[in-house]
Amino acid sequence: MEKEILIIKNITREGPGLLEELLKEKEINYTTVDLDRGEEFPVAEKYGAVVVLGGPDSANDDTEKMQKELRRIGEIIAAGTPYLGICLGLQTLVKASGGTVVKNAVREIGFRDPDDNRFAVERTEEGKKDPLFANLGDRFNVFHLHGETVELAEGMTLLGTGKFCRNQIVRVGANAYGIQCHFELTPEMFQTWLNEDPDLLALKRNQLEADFAEIKDEYTRVGRRLFSNFLQVAGF
């Protein structure tokens, strides 16, 4: 049977975006499960890779949804199944693997940091050697939407850092990755988030739209390359 990718949505509006475009172009089969709509996080043993997307939950929530999500991710990591987590998907990866999730000193929202500079992530020396970032530069402009961060445990490798939130990109073991920032935005998704996300609604919409327009080409190129690299790591 042909391998398939499992995509987990934690909130309906946060979909796979650029990753989904690539999957369709490459004719890779995938299943999307929306936990926000009450769908069940399935046992992942039949899938070739798992992607867990962002959402407003905390990995520290004592809810049935989050506890089951953490158990499933723990099973995925134990089985050695390739994993990619974005934002909350990073935090659940780290939590399920023995690390901790804590409040970040700064809520990183949008494209600009508290100094009014663009949010950026820089690769560490380990990150420069990792296949997830093959054919990419050492520094990326990014979009953020989070208030928590992770503290790493044994077996975790820091691949990318930020100024106001150090632990930005993490690898657990050989093939499980977590990315705190968002590389998946399409213009259509961005408009949906601007209309619905309370943290973005509190900011100046025209500034957010101008910032996205200015970096869109680079952002899209980096996002597509990163997701292509993950698919290669995962054997697709």
ABEGO torsion letter per residue (X at the ends): XBBBBBBBBABAABBAEAAAAAAAAAGBBBBBBBAAAGBBBBBAAABABBBBBBEABBAABABAAAAAAAAAAAAAAAAGBBBBBBEAAAAAAAAAAGBBBBBBABBBBEABBAAGBBBBBBBBAAAAABAAABGBBABBBBBBBBABBBBBBBGBBBABBBAABABABBBBEAABBBBABBAABBAAAAAAAAAABAAAAABBAAAAAAAAAAAAAAAAAAAAAAAAAAAAAAGX
